[in-house]
């Protein structure tokens, strides 16, 4: 999967950093830019549709896909498994669309090995104090869950060096503009523009 017209963008961040807000805005604002749809063994929640939020499968189907090398990457999180389907992703990239994968750090490392030219973006909170404040402000986690999320956040942050770009979400608008700039810059990298440049050169 090293030759593909579309670009692969990976975004990772600790829970509460604002990753979903930034990712949703990118996909809504940029042309030819879509979310990757993961396959999961997690049951669908009310309002979720198969093929939109996720591809929902049972454990046997997931096992079969693993055995047939059907995933670019897959991980187990909180008792459920999530994976990026190889055939689905290849089809989207071949169409020329850019794909954004919102995955945690383990999955991101696995994907980087499969797609070396994937653009890896890590979003950092301004500080541990601010991240904890945001988690408490959501009002949906118990004290134990908050402490677990903070502990896991430290683990994730220790992997920042494996990413190409680090965006600190202190101010949402600034963070978004930085991420948008990463996408635009990637789209006009020399190796992506060779065909266009050669076509122009022939006109001289």
N, C-alpha and C positions, 0 to 999 in steps of 0.2 A: 504493500500500500504506500509506496514511496512516490508513485507517479499519479497525480490527480490534479485536475484543473482547479478544484475548490480548495480553500484553506481550512485547516482544523485549528480551532481556538479552544483552549482548556482554561476554565476558571475554577479556582479553588479558594476557600477561605473558611475560617472558623465560623461556627454558627453565631449569628447575631452581628456579623460584620457589615451586612447590607448587600451581600452578594446577589441575592435574588432580585432585589430592586434594580441593581445595576444591569444584571443580565437581561431582565425583561425589557428594560428601556433600550438596550442595544438592539435586541431582536426586533422591537417595534419600530425603531428609527432607521435602521439600515436596510437597503435593498439586498436581495439575494443572501440573506443572513438568517439562518434558522436554528432552532434548538435541536440538539440531538434527542432522540426519543429512546430511552433506555428500556430494556426488557427486565422485568422484575417478578419475583415470586410473591411480592407483597399484595395482599388483597386490595382491590380498587376501593377508594373512598367515595362517599356520596358525591356525585357530580363529575367524577373522573370517567373518561371514555378511553376504551382500548384503542391504541394507535394515535392518541392525542397527547395525553400526559405521559403514558407508558404503554408498552406492550405487556399485558398481564398474562403470565403463564404459570402452570403448576410446576412442582419440583421435578417431576419426571421429564417434562419438556425442557426445562432449564438444564438438567443433567445431560440430556441428549445433545443440546447445543454445545455444552462444554466439551463433551467427548468428540464432537465433530469439528472442533476448533471454530465454532460459530461466533465467538466473541473476540473483539479486539482487546477488551479488558473486562474483568468482572470481579466484584468484591462481595463480601457478606457484611452487612451493617445491621446491628440490632436484630439479628435473627432472620433477616430477609436478604435475598441475593439480588444484585443489580448488575447488569452488563450492557455493554455497547455492542450491538449486533454488527458483525463484520460486513455481511452482504448489504444491509440497509445503509450503513455509512458509506461504503464504496459507491453505491448507486447515487447517493446525494452528491458526493464529491465529483463523480463523473459528469454530473449535470452542470457543474460549474458553480454551484452554490457553496457558500462558506457555512461551516457548521460550528456551533458553540456547544461545548460539553461542560456541564456543571457537575463536576465530580470531585470526590474527596481525594486526599493526597495519595493514598495507596493506588487507587484506580488511575490517577494522573500519571504516576510513575510507570505503571504497566502500559498505559497508552503511549507514552513517550518512547518506550522501547519498540513498540509496533509501528509508530509513525514518528520518526525522528524529527521531521520538520514541523510538527505541531507547535503552535505558539502557546506557550504556557504563561498564564497570568495568575498571580497570587494577590489577593486583597487582604491587606492588614488593617486591624483596628488601630486607632491612634495610640491606645495604651490598654493595658490589662484592666485598669480601673474603668475606663470608658466602655470596654466590652462587657464587663460585668453589669454596669449600669444599664446598658441596652438590653441585656438578657433579662434583667429584672423588670425593665419597663414593658416588655412584651406581655408579662403577666400570665404566661402559659406553662411555666416550668416550676417544679417544686425546688426547694432549697437543695436537695440532693442532686437533682438534675442539673441545676445551675453549676454546682461544684464539679460535676462530672464533665459538663461542657467546657468549663474553664480549664480543667486538667487536659482534656483532649485538644483544646485550642493551643496549649503550649506545645503539645506533640506535633501538631500541624505546622505551627510557626517555625519549629526547628528545621523544617524542610524547605524553607523559603529559598535557599540557595539553588534548588533544583529547577527553579522557574526562571523564565526569560525576563519578565517584567513584574515589578512590585508596585502596587498602587495602594496608597494609604487612604482609607475612606474616612477622612476627617470632615471634609465638606463634600456632600453628595454631588453637587454640580461639578466641582473640580475633578473628583474621582471619575465621573462619567466622561468628561471631556478627555481625560487622559486615556481611558479605555477606548474611546472612539478613535483617538489618534493612533493607537496601536493597530487597530483594524485597518484604517486607511493606509498607514505606512506599510503594513504587510502586503496589501493588495498591489502596491506599486514597487515591490522589491524587484531587483534586476531579473532574477530568475523567473519571475512571474510575467515580466514585460518583454522578454526576449522576442517572442513572436511578433508583437506589435512593433517593436523597434526595427526588426528585420524587414517587415512589410513597408515601413516608412522609408527605410534606407534604399529599398529597391526603386523608389520614386525619384531618386536623385541621379 
